[in-house]
Amino acid sequence: MSKENIPTHDPQTGELNPFYEELTGKKNPLLLNDPIDHIDNSSWEEIPCENVRKFQYGDFPEIIYVIKTGFKNEYLVTNEDAYHLHLGKTSIMTKSKVERTYNIKL
């Protein structure tokens, strides 16, 4: 097998190939310390987005972001709170489940 054909990961399990660097002499591109190490001469730009809504629970420091995904009737609900109890907790829900769970209208 040539160095160009060494797999970065197991296609069945998704596990990284632990011998990739030893066999190729290069760091496995899927093993990134910095998530943007692989982007050459690029920078993040904010783009207009109409599929995110932000809701606060009364006067409490509890916020949810409801994100409409590109999939039919699928939403991501991500939590943010001042106490870090639920910070980053994300659920995938249907529109009706989001509306029932949080008593909001989308």
N, C-alpha and C positions, 0 to 999 in steps of 0.2 A: 504494500500500500504506500503510495507516495505521500509526501508531507501535505500536499494539497487536498488529499482525500481523508485525512484524519478527522473523525467526527468530533464536534465540540461537546456533544451530549448524546445520551442514549435516546433514540427516537421513540422507544416504547414507554420509558419511565420519565423521561425529561431530566434525569440526573446528569450532572456535568461529568465529562470524561476526566478522571483524576490524572491521566497520563498525557493529556493534550500538550502541556508545556514541555514535558520531557521529550515527547516525540517530534514536536514541530520546532522547538526552540523559541516559540512565541507564547505570550500569555493568552489563555483562553479568552476570546472576546466576550464570552458570556459571564466571565468572572470579573466584574467591575467593582472597584472600591468606590469610585465616584460614578453615579449613574450617567453622567454625561461625558465620561472619558472617551467614549467612542465617537463623539461628534467633533469633526474637524472644522475649524474656522466657522463655527455656527454659534448663535446665541438664541436664547429664548425670547420670543416676542409675544406679547399679549395680543390675542385676536378677539374680535367681537364674538360674543357667545350669548345666544338667546335660549339655551336649554338648561340653565341653572337658575333655581329659585332659592331664596334664603328666608327662613322663618325663625322667629324667636318665640320662646314659650313664655308669654306674659312678660313680667319684669325680671324673670330669672335669667341668669347668665347661661342659658341653654339654647343652642342654635342648631338647626339642621339645614343642610344643603340638599335640595332635591334636584338630581341631575337626570334629564331625559337622555337615555342612551340612544345609540343608533339602531337598536333592536326594537321591534314592535312590542309595545306595552311593557317595556322594562325600564325601571328607574333605579338609580343608586341613591340611597339616603345616607349621608355622612354626618356624623355628630361632632359638635364642638362645644365644650363647656369649660367654664373658668376653673373647675376643680380637677380637670384631667381624668374624670371618672369614666367618661365615654368618648374621650377625644380620639377621633379617627375611626371609631366604630362605623362600619359601612355595611349596609344591607341592600340586597337586590330585591325589589318588590314590583308588583303590578301597580298600575295607576289606582285601581280601586282599593288595594291594600294600603297604599300610602295614605289615601284620603280617609279610610276608616281608622287606621292606626293613629294618625296625628290630628284627625278632625280638621282637615284643611281641604280646600278645593283647588285642584290643579287645572 
